[in-house]
């Protein structure tokens, strides 16, 4: 296992005010429609019992780990290197255009809590949780964000080109097919294998709750940003709740320094690095840097 030192994040600085655009109706209506479908589950209980809940659990966890391992720790922060087969596998689990989302996330990390932060905690809990997705916001500082590594990765480029087709396949077609074959009902497969897991991923993973609650409760490694350590989010998001450490040491694959932290994402990465060739190297922070 090869360890590469990680670099400490620089302090954020105030920048040009980003321009909040018109309401993004397709995003807003799609978001609301997905939640309305979730409410239908109260009136449409699963007929297949454990099979349905197994499908829901597998889809939820697959989406969670693609976010924590792939989208966040690999493509956003390059906290470890991954072989081509692993990158293809992770991209196959993706539910949206992670190339564009990664660039926007890097903008958040570079300008945390400033006016150039896409989901700044300074704009309130609701905005940092979901409000930001309802607008076609202009980001003047976006061209300054490094993205050459993303554009040089053929897996990222190919996924970016066909992400709509892939999202349609993984979120709608496959759940319906599984529902028809395994559960005996297309609607049950779509609802419990596609829509409900997607909404759970939105709110539990490193997306909405990490952008909002993880910037409001707790504190430990740095007081320069609003990022917090949050045990509940750590449990829900497979280790992503150690958010204050992450903002202090963004390139550290562990996303937390304590060996006692609940961090299955870290454990999976460490296992693959130590026992397989799928992850050749990982980035870590020296203990003396953390203690400073």
N, C-alpha and C positions, 0 to 999 in steps of 0.2 A: 504494500500500500504506500503510495507516494503522497506526501503532504506538501502543499504549497502554501506559504504564508498568505493571509488575506490582508487587504488594505483597509484602513479605517476610513469611514465616510467623512467627508468634509462638512463643516458647518453650513447650514443653509443661509442664503442671502436673499434679501427682498428683490423682486424682479418686476418686470413689466406686467401690468394687470392683464390677465387673460380675458378674452371677450366671450361672455356667455351668449350663445347664439339662439336661434329659434328652437321651439320645442321639437324634439326628435320623436315624431308621432309613432313611427314604426317601433322604436324601442319602447316607448311608453305603453302603447297598446299591447304589444307582445308581452311585456312584463306583467301588465294587469291581467291579460287573458290567461297566462300561465298560472297565476295565483287563483283565478276563478275556477280553473280546472281542478286545482288542488282541493278547493272547497267542495267540489262535486264528490270527492272521495267519501265525504260524510254520508252521502246518499247513495253511493255506489260501492259498498264494501266488497272486498275481493271474494270471489267464489272458490278460488283454488287454494285458499288458506296459505300454508307454509310455502308453497311454490311461488306465490305472488310476492310474499314478503322476502323470499330469498332473491328473487329477481330485483326487487327494489334495493335491497342491501348491497348486492353485487354492483349494480349500476351506480349507486351512490358512492361506494368506496372506490370504484374504478375512477370515477370523476374526481374524487377528492385527491387521490394519489397522483393523478396526472397533473393536477394543479400544484401540489406541494413539491413533488419531485421534478416534474418536467417544466411546466410554465414558470414557477417561481424560482426554485433553487438552481435549475439548469439554465434555462434560456434567459431569465431576467437577470440573474446575478453571476452566472458562470462559476458557481461555487464548486463544481466538479466537472470533469470531462467525461463524455459518454461516447460509446462506440456507435457506429451507424445502426446496427440492429436495435439497440436500446432507444435511440432517437426516433427511429421509425415506429417502434411500438408505442412510445409515449405520444407521438403526434397522432397516431391512430386512435388514441383515447380522447383527443382534444374535442371540445364542444363548441369552440369559436375560433376566430382568427387570433391566434396567440402572438403572431408577429406584431400586429398593431397594438394589442394589449400590452405586450412586453415593452414597447417603446413608450407608451403612456405611463406604465409603471415606473420605468426608469426616470421619467420626468418627475414623478412623485418622490422618488428617492433622492433625486438631485436637489429639488426645491421644496423639501418637506416643510409644511406649515406656512409657506409663502403664498403670494398671490398667483404663482405659476404652478402650484400644486393642484393637479386635476381633481382630487378629492380631499382637499385640506380640511383638517379637523377644526380650523379656525372658522369655517363656514357653518358650523353646527353639526350635531349628530345625524340628523336626517339627511342632510346634503352629502356628508361623507359616507353614509351608508348606502343610499340608493338615489338620492336626488340628482347627483351628477350625471347619471346615465340618461336623464330625460331631456338633455339639451345638446344641441350641436355646437359645443363649445369650441372656440378658436384658441389654440395654444401657441402663442408667439415664440416660445422658447423650445418648441418641439424639434425644430431643425438642429438645435445644439446637442441633442441627445445622441449618444453613440449608438449606432445600429449596424455598423459594418459587419460585425460578427454574425448578426442575424441574416443579413443579405447575402453572406458568403456560405451559409449553411444550406445545402440543397434540400434538406428535409423541410426546413422552415419556408424556403421559397416555394416549393411544390405545394405545401399545405396552404400557404397564403393564396395561391392561385386557385385552389379548388376547395377552400374551406366551407363555402355555402353548400356544395354538393355533399361534402363529408359530414357536415352538421346535420343535413337532412337525412342522410343515411343512418347515422348513429343515434339521432334523437327521435326519429319518426319511423323510418322503414324497419330497422332491426327490432325495436320494441314491439311493433305491430306483428312482425313475422314470428317472434318468439312467443308472443301472446297467443297467436293462432295455433302454433304447433304444440306448445308446452302447456299453456293455460286454458286452451279451448275458447279463447275470446280475444278478438283483436283490440277491442276497447280497453280491456283490462291490461293488456300488455303495453298499450300506448300510455295509459294513465300511470300505472305503477312501475313500468319499466323505462318510461321516457320523461314524462312531465314532472311527476313528484320528485324523483331523484335529482332532476335538474334544479328545481327550486330549492331543495335541501342543500345542494352544492353551492348555489348562489349565496345563501345566507350563512352557511356553516363553514365554508372553506375560506381560503385566503382571498376573498373577494369583498363582500359587503361588511361582515362583522369585523374582519381584520382591518379594513379601512376606517371603520367607525369606532367600535368599542375598544379595539386595541390601541386607540389613541386617546382614551379617556380614563382608564382605570389602571393604577399601578405605576411603578417607576423603579429603575434600578441602575442601569449601566451608564446612562447619559441623561442630563436634564436639558440638553440643547434642542430637543424636539419633543413633540407630544406623545410619541410612541410609548406604549406601556407593556409591562409583563402581565398577562391575564391567564390564570390557571384554567378557567372554564373554556376559554377559546383555545387554549393549548390542547385540551381534551377533545374538543369538537373538531379542530382543524389539524389533527395529527402532528402537533408540535409547532404550529405556526403562531401560537399565542405568545411566544417569547419575543415579542415584537420590539421591545426596547433594546434588547441585545442585538437583534437583527439590524436595527437602524444604526447602532454603534459600530457593528462589524458586519456589513452587508454581504461580504464575500465568503463568510464562514458557512460551510455546508451544514453545520450542526444546528444553526438557528437557536442556539442556547449553549451555555457553558457547563451547567451542572450535570453531572452524570445521573442524578436522580430525576431529571426532567422527563416528563412523558413526551417522547419524541420518536414515534415509530418511523417517521420519514427519515430521520437521521439513521436509525438502526438499519433500515433497508439499504440506504446508500452505502453505509459502512460495510455491510455484509457483501454487497455486490462488488465493492472495491477490493475487499480482502480476499474473497474466494472465487471471483470470476474476472474475466477480462472486459466485462461490459462497462466498468467504470475504472479507467486507468489511474486517475489521480483525484484528490479532493483538496480543497482549500480550508485551512484552519487558522485560527488566531492564537498567537503565543500567549501563554498564561500571564506573562508580565505585562502584556498590552492590556489585557482585561483588568488586571489589578490596578492599573493606573487610573 
